Amino acid sequence: AVVSRRVRGSSGINAEYGGVSWINDFVLCTGSKDGLVCIWTILDVQGFSNYESSCGLYRKTPLEIVSNHDIDRIRDIHYSPACKKLASIGYGKERDEAVISLLDVNNVMAHRVVQLPQMRENMAVSGHDTMPVFAVGSLDHLLLVDDRDPATVDLTSAKLPDPAQGVRSLSFQGDIITVGACRTSLMFYDVRKRDYITDHLLSPIRRQLQYGFVADNYDYHQHRPTSLTLGKSFIHSIMTHCYDDSGLRLFAAGGPLTLELVGNYAAIWE
């Protein structure tokens, strides 16, 4: 799903979106930087499509708006059909702490909020296909959040192979987590072994992506004549990726993180 970064009008939401996730073929949810979780539908009350072909927008008013008083600045959101829970990551309002909120979509008042041990740049969350297990990516760590025990939440942390590499996208393919990082690379983590998949030299396997398009952001540099791209090479961050139904083809896309640059990268791996 692709949504505008900002929705104005009858929705009452004036903050940028941090993430979007489908619940089913007709219902999706969004998390925004003001801490709101919204559930939307593309059908009207008669069951007809609510899609407006003239302006290319879906329903302007969400079905449900959940104001989570424990979380602010939602960075990413993911719905897990295995446990019918919606996981959103962000920062607490009372204290500057990183948290994950687990919302039961069948009872929007039922929350479980867990403080995360890693504070820096929690930017991505994904869920297991068949178990209530979530993965959260930060600047230096990959964190597993196991919600199978109703009494407590088990947290397992694994350092990234390279320091300050930064996780920007995550996905589960069975028990294997694909990690999209800031340095144009994909890595693979085995949930059962609690370790990265390695080669014969016991080094974590990486799939290094090629360079895409990079140029100066002239809006940013209109008063600065110096070109950042002149004589330099830059790498992209993998901001999103997904597998097809066969699990044999991988789509990855991203761009440069720095504000001084514009660019993009997209590729299909097989």
GIDA-V811565 format. One line per field, one symbol per residue. phi: phi as a letter, one per 30 degrees, with the letter a starting at -180 (. if undefined). A space follows every 50 residues. Layout:
BEGIN
phi=???
END
This chain:
BEGIN
phi=.bbddbccjddicbcddcabbdcbdbbbbbbcdcicccccbccdddicdc dcddcibdedcddbbcccdcbbhdcabaccddchbccbcabdddbdbdbb cccdddbdcdcbcbdcdccchdcbbbbddbbdbccbcbdbbccccccddd dacccbcbddecdhdicbabacbicccccccdchbcbbccdddhaddccd cicedbcddddcdbbdddddcdcbddcdddibbbcccddaaacdddicbb cbbladddddbblabaaccb
END
